[in-house]
Amino acid sequence: MKRIIISLAILLATISISAQKVNVAAAANLKFVLEEIKTAYLKQNPKAIVNLTFGASGTLVQQISNGASFDFFMAADNEFPVKLKDKGLTTGTISTYAFGKLVIYSTTLDVDKLGLEALKSGSVKKIAIANPETATYGTRSVELLKSLKLYDQLKPKLIIGENIAQTAQFAFTGNAEIGFIALSLALAPDMAGNGSYYIINSKLYSPIEQACVLIKTPVLNTEAAKFKKFVLSPATKGIWEKWGYGLVGSK
């Protein structure tokens, strides 16, 4: 009997500890903003453990569908969470947390002055975009180029990043003269200090409505729900704005 009680105590302690851990699957454009939000959250919840994994939203959906151990999914649009919901892999509501902004970035051209005309420059040999099959910012980049009737002309110059973070690296390191990236990444200290960016008029592409949802787990992860609530709270408003995101109601 004593052994059973001890075993139950250990089990309850294990459950208690694991309930404090949140494994977050997040779109790659969230790298800097989410690190800052995590820091703010841990100041208020010092016992919590928040693990962040970044990647293309479509790739993360595949991983979650294949059983990857995530508790909370923050996508680069509102369509990928729906795919998981349709598979019965989520719990609770899908919530929009911010609106992303697409920019072109370059370390060799003054794109802040040239704007989209920079795409037509003869000095541009390669243009980086994120994989449009799995990354929302890549999808919007292709949509934009097609709306400008430049896609067929520029397609031979396109190099594809696995996600928006790798795409940013292509542009930052000079592997591409121009990169279509998230404003949040262009604002990162290294990027902003070594290149220029131009914010593309959001009317030229479909809204990048970034949404999140809790992943269904065998045991309800209350800490994950708490972290989601914090992400959506007024406490993070200034952080989102600092990294160039539009907020719900003020795109």
Helices and strands as residue ranges (DSSP letters): H 2-18, E 21-27, G 28-30, H 31-44, E 49-55, H 57-65, E 72-74, H 80-86, E 90-100, E 102-106, H 111-114, G 115-120, E 127-130, H 136-147, H 151-154, G 155-157, E 158-161, H 164-173, E 178-182, H 183-186, H 189-194, E 196-199, G 202-204, E 208-215, H 222-231, G 234-236, H 237-242
